[in-house]
Amino acid sequence: MYNNVHDALKHYEATSPDIIISDISMPGMSGIESIKKFKEKDSSVKIILISVHDEINFVLNSIENKVDGYLTKPISKDGLLHALESVEQGGIPLTPDISKLLVKLVVDKKDDLFSKNDLFSEREIEILKLFTTGHTYKSMAETLFISHSTVNFHIQNIYSKLDVNNKSDALIKLKNTKI
């Protein structure tokens, strides 16, 4: 546990964490700024930010910097454990208020994002709706009554159609592109 980002970066190689949990408001360097620094050291490290900030600009800035999860305070012990399990399984853990913000953004800015395009199949549209609300592959499979590998297949098709390689880039592209 470190009191600031600079110390955590300095000792990164010695600790080699799989998952980093950071507050956005850190002395010296914000949690958002730290995402890029940690990802430069290890692109596979997962980073979950915890914050009192539930404004959309903080969330989008974090996503653009490739955060792996965004939780608002207060967060329960069970909520934190669920977020850790989710990010470990490839999900993007979000607290309900953040999910609502992102869904509102998509609905407000792109009313017809999923309904008026020929780019995605019906199944891909169903998966995209779940994907943009932070569902894990496992929960998508359970919700749609399909296998985990089928979800993975459709996600790979979506990535290919969006010309991206990861979830963060897909979310950014969906936010910035009229499809």
C-alpha positions in Angstrom: 0.0 0.0 0.0 1.4 3.4 -1.0 0.4 6.9 -0.1 1.2 8.3 -3.5 1.7 7.3 -7.1 5.4 8.1 -7.2 6.2 5.6 -4.5 4.0 2.9 -6.1 5.8 3.5 -9.5 9.2 3.4 -7.8 8.5 0.0 -6.3 6.4 -1.4 -9.1 9.0 -4.0 -10.3 9.4 -5.3 -6.8 5.7 -5.9 -6.3 4.5 -6.7 -9.8 0.8 -6.4 -9.0 -1.8 -8.0 -11.2 -4.4 -5.4 -10.1 -4.0 -1.9 -8.8 -6.7 -0.1 -6.9 -6.2 3.6 -6.7 -8.1 6.7 -5.6 -8.4 9.3 -8.3 -7.3 12.0 -5.8 -3.7 11.1 -5.0 -1.0 13.5 -3.9 1.5 14.5 -6.6 -0.2 12.7 -9.5 -3.8 11.8 -9.9 -5.1 8.3 -10.3 -6.1 9.1 -13.9 -2.6 10.3 -14.8 -1.1 7.2 -13.1 -3.0 4.8 -15.4 -0.8 5.7 -18.4 2.4 5.4 -16.2 1.4 1.9 -14.9 0.4 0.7 -18.3 3.7 1.8 -19.7 5.4 -0.4 -17.1 3.1 -3.3 -17.7 0.3 -3.2 -20.3 -1.4 -6.2 -18.7 -1.8 -4.7 -15.3 -5.5 -4.1 -14.4 -6.3 -0.7 -12.8 -9.5 0.0 -10.8 -10.1 3.7 -9.8 -12.2 4.5 -6.8 -13.5 8.0 -6.4 -16.0 10.4 -4.9 -16.3 11.9 -8.4 -19.2 10.6 -10.4 -19.1 13.3 -13.1 -19.0 12.0 -16.7 -15.7 13.9 -17.5 -13.8 12.0 -14.8 -15.2 8.7 -16.0 -14.5 9.3 -19.7 -11.0 10.6 -19.0 -10.4 7.4 -17.1 -11.7 5.2 -19.9 -9.7 7.1 -22.5 -6.6 6.3 -20.4 -7.5 2.6 -20.4 -8.8 2.2 -16.9 -10.2 -1.3 -16.2 -12.8 -0.3 -13.6 -14.4 2.8 -12.0 -16.1 2.6 -8.7 -17.6 5.5 -6.7 -17.4 5.8 -2.9 -18.6 4.5 -0.6 -17.8 1.0 -1.8 -18.5 -2.0 0.4 -16.1 -4.9 1.0 -18.4 -7.2 -1.0 -18.6 -4.6 -3.8 -14.8 -4.4 -3.9 -14.4 -8.1 -4.0 -17.0 -8.4 -6.8 -15.1 -5.7 -8.7 -11.8 -7.6 -8.3 -13.4 -10.8 -9.5 -15.0 -9.0 -12.5 -11.8 -7.4 -13.7 -10.0 -10.7 -13.2 -12.6 -12.3 -15.6 -12.1 -9.6 -18.2 -15.1 -7.4 -17.1 -15.1 -3.7 -16.5 -16.5 -3.2 -13.0 -18.6 -0.1 -12.6 -20.8 1.0 -9.8 -24.4 1.4 -10.8 -24.3 5.2 -10.8 -21.4 5.1 -13.3 -23.2 2.5 -15.5 -26.2 4.8 -15.6 -24.0 7.8 -16.6 -22.5 5.8 -19.5 -25.8 4.5 -20.6 -27.3 8.0 -20.5 -24.4 9.3 -22.6 -24.9 6.6 -25.2 -28.7 7.2 -25.3 -28.5 11.0 -25.3 -25.8 11.3 -28.0 -26.5 8.3 -30.1 -30.3 7.5 -30.0 -29.9 5.3 -33.0 -26.4 3.9 -32.3 -27.7 0.3 -32.2 -30.9 0.5 -34.1 -30.1 2.1 -37.5 -26.9 0.5 -38.6 -26.0 -2.5 -40.8 -22.6 -2.9 -39.2 -23.6 -5.3 -36.4 -25.8 -8.4 -36.3 -28.7 -8.6 -34.0 -26.7 -10.8 -31.6 -23.8 -8.3 -31.7 -26.2 -5.5 -30.8 -27.5 -7.5 -27.8 -23.9 -8.1 -26.7 -22.9 -4.4 -27.3 -25.8 -3.3 -25.1 -24.5 -5.5 -22.3 -20.9 -4.7 -23.0 -21.4 -0.9 -22.7 -23.0 -1.4 -19.3 -20.0 -3.3 -17.8 -21.2 -6.9 -18.0 -18.5 -9.6 -17.9 -18.4 -12.2 -20.6 -19.8 -14.7 -18.1 -22.8 -12.5 -17.3 -23.4 -11.8 -21.0 -23.4 -15.5 -21.7 -25.9 -16.2 -18.8 -28.1 -13.3 -19.8 -28.3 -14.3 -23.5 -28.3 -18.1 -22.8 -25.2 -18.7 -24.9 -21.7 -20.1 -24.1 -18.8 -18.0 -22.9 -16.9 -18.9 -26.2 -19.8 -17.6 -28.2 -19.7 -14.3 -26.4 -16.0 -14.2 -27.0 -16.5 -14.9 -30.7 -19.0 -12.0 -31.1 -16.8 -9.7 -29.1 -13.9 -10.5 -31.4 -16.2 -9.7 -34.4 -17.2 -6.4 -32.8 -13.6 -5.5 -32.2 -12.8 -6.3 -35.9 -15.7 -4.2 -37.2 -14.6 -1.3 -34.9 -11.0 -1.8 -35.8 -9.9 -2.0 -32.2 -8.1 -4.5 -30.0 -9.5 -4.1 -26.5 -12.5 -3.1 -24.5 -11.3 0.4 -23.6 -10.7 1.3 -27.2 -14.1 -0.2 -28.2 -15.9 2.0 -25.6 -14.0 5.1 -26.8 -14.8 4.3 -30.5 -18.4 3.7 -29.7 -18.5 7.0 -27.8 -16.8 9.0 -30.5 -18.2 7.4 -33.7 -21.6 7.5 -35.3 -22.2 4.0 -36.4 
